[in-house]
Amino acid sequence: MSREPTDIAAEARTLLDALAYSTDPTAFQTLLGLSQYVGECLGISARTLAEAKSWSSVAGLAGTTKQAAWSRWHH
């Protein structure tokens, strides 16, 4: 069974909240690592969407120009 992106996002937010409100220093370090990972995932997602649709589609969803989207995520 396939999960909807909104359901996955809700679960991720719940888990991130648990890390954010933790007093364990490891939770903070983990969030720092996840922040970098999310940035990498955004690039993968942008390139995947651009390949399937267009850089204009990526730009529209990101609220930026096609050129800015391509410049940020094409590599």
Helices and strands as residue ranges (DSSP letters): H 5-20, H 25-52, H 55-62, H 66-73
